[in-house]
Amino acid sequence: MNNPVKYKEIPLNIELPLPSNHSTAIETLNLEIPTDDLYIEVNHEDVILHLNRANMDTLTAIRDRFPESVLAQVVESVESIKSYGIKGKKRIFVDYNAERKVQNRKRKEEGRGKYFYTSGHPFKTHVNDVPDSFVNRIICRDSESTLKSLPDNCIDLVFTSPPYNFGLEYDQQQDEHFWEHYFEKLFNVFKECIRVLKFGGRIIVNIQPLFSDYIPTHHMISRFFLDEKLIWKGEILWEKNNYNCKYTAWGSWKSPASPYLKYTWEFLEIFCKGDLKKSGDRENIDITDEEFKSWVVAKWSIAPERKMKKMGHPAMFPEELVRRVLKLFSYQGDIILDPFNGVGTTTAVAQKMERRFLGIDISDEYCQKAEDRLKAGDR
């Protein structure tokens, strides 16, 4: 059985009884436009436009045939409605933004294997508290060993950018291991991050491919989390608008030999543990309507951090990147972990935004700078 057509009812300001030119115009409109789209009703007291959808070209063409009629008011009333959907050549005024319902949605999702790769995951739903000695702290130690001191399921969100293996000087820490050793260490830390993450919690990793060595780091990290049975929630492109890149590698200028591809963006890979939905109290949501509508479009144009030389760190991300991540993916009061905290951008922004935090880094110098940022009025 078809659902009954729904209409917006718009009273038309016209005196009764109708003059003949108005009556003829209304009869023509009701005859030439499908009733399911719109029609005009004339009763003993009112003239009412019943509006579901309208092809404005057709409507204005009929109006132009009856220029001194009520149809001028009809077109003006329809055009004054600024909120509508579009389907073909018609404006849709009723239920245009209603969610399309899928019959037997749950059964169909199960049948096609929605995030099938997480089947048989070992995650438990119980929640533990982070010990007080780890809350709102900067800890200067190895992340893997430090995280082993935390209980399961106690962290709401992990946001981090692992150190890049470009031979950069990270406070004298040697970052030139064989790649297999680098990823082995990195994934050991991430395994601990998964363990301490709450059911429904998120891990978000800011990463870019290692272009110079042709290592697709973002794919390798994503493959790791998929193998660990986390749900891939999505990917955000952080557009840095940084066009200061070389145009060519040796022998590739205007040649297919080996053109060097330029990238002005990095990735934020987003994973969930056990469930896409994260529980929390609505009163602890601090994102605005406009922020939400803008940031769910998964390309963020944010300038790179400008204070790296001042802070003595070669690969900082900007505070705006952290602010958006925390507002979109966490509640106030959540506890945020950065296991590669560096000079403390994640923890500084978490403190400003009334989140609890835990930052871990192996560098004494960086940890001191992170502490200084917390003390410098970053609330």
C-alpha positions in Angstrom: 0.0 0.0 0.0 1.4 3.4 -1.0 2.0 5.9 1.8 -0.4 9.0 1.6 1.2 12.1 0.1 2.2 14.8 2.7 1.8 18.5 2.0 2.8 21.8 3.4 -0.4 24.0 3.6 0.1 27.6 2.6 -2.9 29.9 2.9 -3.2 32.3 -0.1 -4.3 35.9 0.6 -7.1 36.3 -1.9 -10.7 37.4 -1.4 -13.7 35.2 -2.1 -15.6 34.7 -4.2 -12.9 34.3 -6.8 -13.0 36.4 -10.0 -13.1 34.3 -13.2 -9.5 34.9 -14.1 -8.4 33.4 -10.8 -10.7 30.4 -11.1 -9.4 29.7 -14.6 -5.8 29.9 -13.5 -6.4 27.6 -10.5 -8.2 25.0 -12.7 -5.4 25.1 -15.2 -2.7 24.6 -12.6 -4.6 21.7 -10.9 -5.1 20.1 -14.3 -1.5 20.4 -15.7 0.5 19.7 -12.5 0.2 16.3 -10.8 -1.8 16.4 -7.6 1.0 14.5 -5.8 3.2 17.5 -6.4 0.8 20.3 -5.5 -2.7 21.6 -5.9 -4.8 24.6 -4.9 -8.0 24.0 -2.8 -10.8 26.5 -2.8 -13.4 26.1 0.0 -16.0 28.4 1.4 -13.6 30.3 3.6 -10.0 30.0 2.3 -7.8 29.4 -0.7 -5.0 27.0 0.3 -1.9 25.8 -1.6 -1.1 22.2 -0.8 2.6 21.8 -1.6 4.7 18.6 -1.7 7.2 19.4 -4.5 7.4 21.7 -7.5 9.1 22.0 -10.9 9.7 25.7 -10.9 10.0 26.0 -14.6 6.6 24.5 -15.1 5.0 26.5 -12.3 6.4 29.9 -13.6 5.3 29.0 -17.1 1.7 28.6 -16.0 1.9 31.8 -14.0 3.1 33.7 -17.0 0.0 32.6 -18.9 -2.2 34.1 -16.2 -0.1 37.2 -15.2 -2.9 39.0 -13.2 -4.0 35.9 -11.2 -3.4 34.3 -7.9 -0.6 32.2 -9.4 1.8 35.2 -9.0 1.3 34.8 -5.2 1.7 31.0 -5.5 5.1 31.3 -7.2 6.2 34.0 -4.7 5.2 31.8 -1.8 7.0 28.7 -3.2 10.2 30.7 -4.0 10.3 32.1 -0.5 10.9 28.7 1.0 14.6 28.4 1.2 14.9 24.9 2.8 14.3 22.1 0.3 15.8 19.1 -1.4 16.4 18.5 -5.1 15.4 15.5 -7.1 15.6 15.8 -10.9 14.1 19.2 -11.8 11.9 19.4 -8.8 12.3 21.0 -5.4 11.2 18.7 -2.6 9.6 20.5 0.3 8.2 17.6 2.5 10.4 15.0 4.2 13.3 15.9 1.9 15.9 15.3 4.6 14.3 12.2 6.1 16.6 9.2 6.4 16.0 6.7 3.7 14.7 3.6 5.4 16.1 0.3 4.4 13.9 -2.7 4.9 15.4 -5.4 7.1 18.5 -3.3 7.6 20.0 -5.4 10.4 19.5 -8.7 8.5 21.0 -7.2 5.4 24.0 -5.8 7.2 24.7 -9.2 8.8 24.3 -10.9 5.5 26.9 -8.8 3.7 29.3 -9.0 6.6 29.4 -5.5 8.0 33.0 -5.0 9.3 33.5 -8.7 8.8 37.2 -8.5 9.7 36.4 -7.9 13.4 34.5 -11.2 13.8 35.6 -13.1 16.9 37.3 -10.1 18.5 38.3 -10.6 22.1 37.3 -7.2 23.6 35.3 -6.9 26.8 32.8 -4.2 27.6 33.7 -3.6 31.3 35.4 -0.3 32.2 38.2 0.3 34.6 39.4 3.6 36.1 42.8 5.0 35.3 44.9 5.1 38.6 45.1 8.6 40.0 48.9 8.6 39.6 48.4 8.5 35.8 45.7 11.2 35.5 46.7 14.6 34.1 50.3 13.5 34.0 53.3 13.8 31.7 55.4 10.6 32.1 59.0 10.5 30.8 59.5 6.8 30.1 59.2 4.2 27.4 55.6 4.0 26.3 55.4 0.3 26.0 56.6 -0.4 29.5 54.6 2.5 31.0 51.3 1.4 29.4 51.7 -2.1 30.9 51.1 -0.5 34.3 47.6 0.6 33.2 44.5 -1.7 33.6 42.5 -2.8 30.6 39.7 -0.6 29.2 40.5 2.6 30.9 41.3 5.2 28.1 38.6 7.0 26.0 40.7 8.2 23.1 44.2 7.7 21.8 45.5 10.5 19.6 49.1 10.5 18.5 51.5 10.9 15.7 54.3 8.3 15.8 57.9 9.5 15.2 58.8 9.4 11.6 61.8 7.4 10.5 63.3 10.1 8.3 66.6 10.3 10.2 65.4 13.5 11.9 67.0 14.3 15.2 64.6 13.6 18.0 66.5 14.8 21.0 69.5 12.6 20.1 67.2 9.5 20.0 68.4 7.2 17.1 65.6 7.0 14.6 67.5 5.1 11.9 66.6 1.5 12.8 65.9 -1.1 10.2 62.2 -0.7 9.3 61.2 -4.0 10.6 62.6 -3.1 14.0 60.8 0.3 13.8 57.4 -1.2 13.1 57.9 -4.0 15.6 58.4 -1.4 18.4 55.6 0.8 17.1 53.1 -2.0 16.9 54.1 -3.2 20.4 53.1 0.2 21.7 49.9 0.2 19.7 49.0 -3.3 21.1 49.1 -1.8 24.6 47.0 1.2 23.4 44.4 -1.2 22.1 44.4 -3.1 25.4 43.9 0.0 27.6 41.3 1.5 25.3 37.7 1.3 26.4 35.1 -0.7 24.5 33.8 1.9 21.9 36.9 4.0 22.4 38.8 5.5 19.4 42.4 5.4 18.3 43.4 8.1 15.8 46.8 8.1 14.2 48.2 11.1 12.3 50.5 9.7 9.7 51.9 10.3 6.2 53.5 7.8 3.9 57.3 7.8 3.9 57.4 9.2 0.4 61.2 9.3 0.1 61.6 5.6 0.9 58.3 4.6 -0.9 56.9 3.0 2.3 53.1 3.3 2.6 53.1 3.8 6.3 49.5 4.8 6.6 48.5 1.5 4.9 50.8 -0.6 7.1 49.5 1.0 10.3 45.9 0.5 9.1 46.6 -3.1 8.2 47.9 -3.6 11.7 44.8 -2.3 13.4 42.5 -4.3 11.0 44.5 -7.4 11.9 44.0 -6.6 15.6 40.2 -6.6 14.8 39.5 -2.9 15.3 36.8 -1.3 13.3 37.9 1.2 10.6 35.7 4.3 11.2 37.2 6.5 8.5 40.0 8.6 7.3 40.5 12.4 7.4 42.8 14.2 5.0 44.7 17.0 6.8 45.3 19.4 4.0 48.4 21.5 5.0 48.5 23.5 1.7 52.2 23.1 1.8 53.4 23.4 -1.8 57.1 23.8 -1.0 58.0 20.4 -2.5 60.4 19.5 -5.2 59.0 18.9 -8.7 61.3 16.2 -9.9 63.6 13.3 -9.0 66.7 12.7 -11.1 65.8 12.0 -14.7 62.0 12.5 -14.4 61.4 16.0 -15.6 58.7 15.8 -18.2 59.3 12.1 -18.5 57.4 9.0 -17.4 60.8 7.6 -16.1 60.1 8.4 -12.4 57.9 11.4 -11.8 57.9 12.5 -8.1 54.4 12.9 -6.8 53.7 15.9 -4.6 51.5 15.5 -1.5 50.3 18.5 0.5 48.3 16.5 3.0 48.7 13.9 5.8 46.2 11.3 7.0 44.3 10.8 10.2 43.4 7.1 10.4 40.5 6.4 12.8 39.7 3.1 14.5 37.2 2.0 17.1 37.4 -0.8 19.6 34.5 -3.2 19.5 31.7 -0.7 18.6 31.4 2.4 16.4 29.3 4.1 19.1 31.0 5.6 22.1 28.9 6.2 25.2 28.9 9.5 27.1 26.6 12.1 28.6 25.1 14.7 26.3 25.8 17.5 28.7 29.5 16.8 28.1 29.3 17.5 24.4 31.1 20.7 23.5 31.0 20.8 19.7 28.8 23.4 18.0 26.3 22.8 15.2 28.5 24.6 12.7 31.7 22.8 13.8 30.0 19.5 13.5 28.6 20.1 10.0 32.0 21.4 8.8 34.3 18.8 10.4 32.4 15.7 9.4 33.5 16.6 5.9 36.6 14.6 6.1 39.1 17.1 4.6 40.4 19.6 7.0 42.4 22.6 5.8 44.8 23.5 8.7 48.1 25.2 8.4 51.2 23.3 9.7 52.6 24.2 13.1 54.8 27.3 13.0 56.5 26.9 16.3 58.6 23.8 15.7 61.9 25.6 15.7 61.0 27.5 18.8 59.9 24.2 20.5 62.9 22.3 19.2 60.8 19.5 17.7 60.9 18.7 14.0 57.4 17.2 13.5 54.7 18.8 15.6 51.1 18.9 14.6 49.1 22.2 15.2 46.8 22.7 18.2 43.8 23.2 15.8 44.2 19.6 14.6 43.9 18.3 18.2 41.0 20.6 19.0 38.9 19.3 16.2 39.8 15.6 17.0 38.8 16.1 20.7 35.6 17.9 20.0 34.4 15.5 17.3 35.4 12.2 18.9 35.4 12.7 22.7 33.4 14.1 25.6 34.5 16.6 28.2 35.9 14.6 31.1 37.2 11.8 28.9 40.8 10.7 29.4 43.0 11.2 26.3 46.3 9.3 25.8 49.2 10.3 23.6 51.9 7.6 23.8 54.3 9.7 21.7 53.5 13.0 23.3 56.6 15.0 22.2 56.5 18.6 23.4 52.9 18.1 24.5 50.4 19.5 22.0 47.8 16.8 22.7 48.1 17.2 26.5 48.1 21.0 26.3 44.9 21.1 24.2 43.2 18.4 26.3 43.8 20.5 29.4 42.3 23.6 27.7 39.2 21.6 26.6 38.5 20.0 30.0 39.6 16.6 29.1 41.8 14.5 31.4 45.0 13.3 29.8 48.1 11.2 29.9 51.1 12.0 27.8 54.1 9.7 27.6 57.5 10.4 25.9 61.0 9.0 26.3 62.7 12.4 25.9 63.5 14.4 29.1 63.7 17.6 27.1 60.4 17.1 25.4 58.6 16.1 28.6 59.9 19.2 30.3 58.6 21.4 27.5 55.2 19.6 27.7 55.1 20.3 31.5 56.0 24.0 30.8 53.1 24.3 28.4 50.7 23.0 31.0 52.0 25.5 33.6 52.0 28.4 31.2 48.3 29.1 31.5 47.1 26.7 28.8 43.8 26.4 30.6 
